[in-house]
């Protein structure tokens, strides 16, 4: 059994969940940064996608709730505070 405070299971849960609900390519999800996820507005910014374009992807309220929970777990684990609205997916 993994340690109770481990993030790996939560990271994969959120990673695959975001890929599924937002229709991202796995490479797009893996490149997400904190600044690309705005939980206050409910929008992902996908940078330099296929053909070097960027796009905004709206998030459902349930997805925002899950990502907010992950951000809180991750920040508690690493002892850092998230910036307003931002979370790192991977």
C-alpha positions as CSV (number, residue, x, y, z in Angstrom):
1,X,0.0,0.0,0.0
2,X,1.3,3.5,-0.8
3,X,1.8,6.0,2.0
4,X,-1.5,7.6,3.0
5,X,-0.2,11.1,2.1
6,X,1.2,10.1,-1.3
7,X,0.2,12.2,-4.3
8,X,0.7,9.7,-7.1
9,X,-2.8,8.3,-7.0
10,X,-4.4,11.7,-6.9
11,X,-2.1,13.0,-9.7
12,X,-3.1,10.2,-12.0
13,X,-6.7,10.5,-11.0
14,X,-6.7,14.2,-12.0
15,X,-4.4,13.7,-15.1
16,X,-6.6,11.1,-16.7
17,X,-9.8,12.9,-15.6
18,X,-8.7,16.2,-17.2
19,X,-7.7,14.3,-20.4
20,X,-11.2,12.7,-20.5
21,X,-13.4,15.6,-19.6
22,X,-11.6,18.4,-21.4
23,X,-10.7,16.4,-24.5
24,X,-6.9,17.0,-24.2
25,X,-4.2,15.1,-25.8
26,X,-1.9,13.4,-23.2
27,X,1.0,15.7,-24.2
28,X,-1.2,18.8,-23.7
29,X,-2.2,17.6,-20.2
30,X,1.4,16.8,-19.2
31,X,2.6,20.3,-20.3
32,X,0.0,22.1,-18.1
33,X,1.5,24.6,-15.7
34,X,-0.1,26.3,-12.7
35,X,-0.6,29.5,-14.7
36,X,-2.5,27.5,-17.4
37,X,-5.3,26.4,-15.0
38,X,-7.6,29.1,-13.8
39,X,-10.0,27.6,-11.3
40,X,-11.7,30.9,-10.5
41,X,-12.7,31.4,-14.1
42,X,-13.0,27.6,-14.8
43,X,-10.7,27.7,-17.9
44,X,-7.6,25.8,-19.0
45,X,-5.2,27.5,-21.3
46,X,-3.7,25.0,-23.7
47,X,-0.5,26.4,-25.2
48,X,1.3,25.5,-28.4
49,X,-1.0,22.7,-29.4
50,X,-1.1,21.0,-32.8
51,X,0.1,23.4,-35.5
52,X,1.5,25.8,-32.7
53,X,-1.9,27.2,-31.7
54,X,-3.3,27.9,-28.3
55,X,-6.8,27.4,-27.1
56,X,-9.0,27.9,-24.0
57,X,-10.9,25.0,-22.6
58,X,-13.9,25.6,-20.3
59,X,-14.2,23.3,-17.2
60,X,-17.3,22.0,-15.6
61,X,-18.0,22.8,-12.0
62,X,-17.4,19.2,-10.9
63,X,-14.0,19.2,-12.6
64,X,-13.1,22.5,-10.9
65,X,-14.0,20.9,-7.5
66,X,-11.8,17.9,-8.1
67,X,-8.8,20.0,-9.3
68,X,-9.2,22.4,-6.3
69,X,-9.1,19.4,-4.0
70,X,-6.0,18.1,-5.8
71,X,-4.3,21.6,-5.5
72,X,-5.0,21.7,-1.8
73,X,-3.5,18.1,-1.3
74,X,-0.5,18.9,-3.4
75,X,0.2,22.2,-1.7
76,X,-0.2,20.6,1.7
77,X,2.2,17.8,0.7
78,X,4.8,20.2,-0.7
79,X,4.2,23.0,1.8
80,X,3.5,25.7,-0.7
81,X,0.6,27.9,-1.4
82,X,-1.2,28.0,-4.8
83,X,-1.7,31.2,-6.6
84,X,-5.3,32.4,-7.0
85,X,-7.0,30.1,-9.5
86,X,-3.9,28.1,-10.5
87,X,-3.2,24.4,-10.2
88,X,-0.6,22.1,-11.8
89,X,-2.2,19.0,-13.4
90,X,0.8,16.8,-13.3
